[in-house]
Amino acid sequence: MDSFNVSRRSALLGAGAALAAAGVDGLAQTATPAAGGGRPPLPPAPTPDQIRRLAWWKEAKYGLFLHYGLYSVWGRQEWAVEKEAIPIPVYQELTKQYKPKPGFAKEWARVAKTAGMRYMVMTAKHHEGFCNWDSKLTDYNSMAQGPKRDLVREYVDAAREAGLRAGIYYSLMDWHHPDGERSRIDEAARKRFLDYTFGLITELMTNYGKIDILWYDGGQTLNAKQQEADRMNEMVLKLQPDIIFNNRNHADGDFSTPEQRILAAGNGRAWESCMTLNESWGYDTEDDDWKCPRTVVKNLISCARDGGNYLLNVGPRGDGTMPEPAVKILTEVGDWLAGNGDSIFKATAPCQPWRPSYATFTRTGNTLYMHVHYWPGNDVALSGLLVKVKSAYFLRTKQPLKFVQDDVRVHITGLPVKAPDSPVTTIAIECDGLPMMNLDPELRLQKPRAGVGMEV
């Protein structure tokens, strides 16, 4: 077992690692330009086994990400120990204050359910190296220190009780272990550190029943070969045959993870946009830059229209409670989903229509959902729809709406001056075929035009 006061690499080495990693959030998801400056290569198409394992996840579409560790007590985000070069003895003192309230995980699950989410992902170990479970490989863990409880156990149990899928985040980087950074320059250190890493992952994959997602992160230190990423994934699949995992250990994985942006993958590749609800992954006492409910809904729509998932992060406080603004925002989004969820959870991709500018679109089969986020009042219109509209109605209330369709547009009229729903009003438009818009500039030639001056 590693000592709690295990010797760590020098502060200078640590500072260098932090500088090298600064600003690389999501870098692993940035496509590498092809030789000669051409288009990047397409990602690998999903295998039959990946399609099988990913089926529930592609239907779930919306999850809660939870960054929770000693950094939550510090309250200056999850990179604090490295970016501030906090001495390890000082940082370890945080374990004495790291005591989540009883039932914290059940409250997380309750909030996720209220928000309309279908799964959760919790940080079992972030880059700081502290393990939120009863590890037998180190006493730098939540059973031996701080809360004296297995927090991963409480989390997994709470997720299952709430009917949510349970995902585990695991950072491959480690700022506490003496070999964490040395592994990239010292072969003996690399082998020791990989033994430790494989051992920790094995514990997480064998001690908590079925785990639905393994969310790798922190792959900056070692490349795929050094990390033995393929062997790592093979081991995980032997222990959890139905699990899915991302590509942040530098193997292909099952899905891509664009960070703080929405970027669809090609070639049928599964993808999930992960974003913070404010500007921080781990809890920051002063970060009040919260996304409004409308922004969250618009992001969810954008992911659903192109066949992706949306993993939205909240950083709980050191005692495990969620910031009140986060709960309020997620509750409002959940209320919207309660009346409009079919447009998200039953969405089929791709969805081609994209105008007018005050709305975005998803579809289910031949039904087009027009999500009006800037309500214009009285009427809305769609230009260039290539199929006939059979009916239109507000999705939440099913109230029928009047419309007229001609060769160039569909005009829906008789609408209330003020938006009837919040934060976005969704109109269902049933069509007699696949809803497509004519986006050809030549369409402008077909539209009626006036003379040079005002017509009388």
Secondary structure, DSSP 4 states (H G I P E B T S, - for coil): -B-TT-----HHHHHHHHHHHTT-TTGGGSPPPPGGG-PPPPPPPPPHHHHHHHHHHHHH-EEEEE--SHHHHHTB-TTHHHHTT--HHHHHGGGGT--PPTTHHHHHHHHHHHTT--EEEEEEE-TT--BSS--SSBS-BTTTSTT-S-HHHHHHHHHHHTT-EEEEEEES--SSSTTTTGGGT-HHHHHHHHHHHHHHHHHHHHSSS---EEEEE-TTSS-HHHHTHHHHHHHHHHH-TT-EEBSTTSS--SEE--BSS----STT-EEEEEEESSS-SS-BTT---PPPHHHHHHHHHHHHHTT-EEEEEE---TTSPPPHHHHHHHHHHHHHHHHHTHHHHT--S------STTEEEEEETTEEEEEESS--SS-EEEE-B-S-EEEEEETTT--B-EEEE-SSEEEEE---SS-SSSS-EEEEEEESS---B---TTHHHHS----SS---
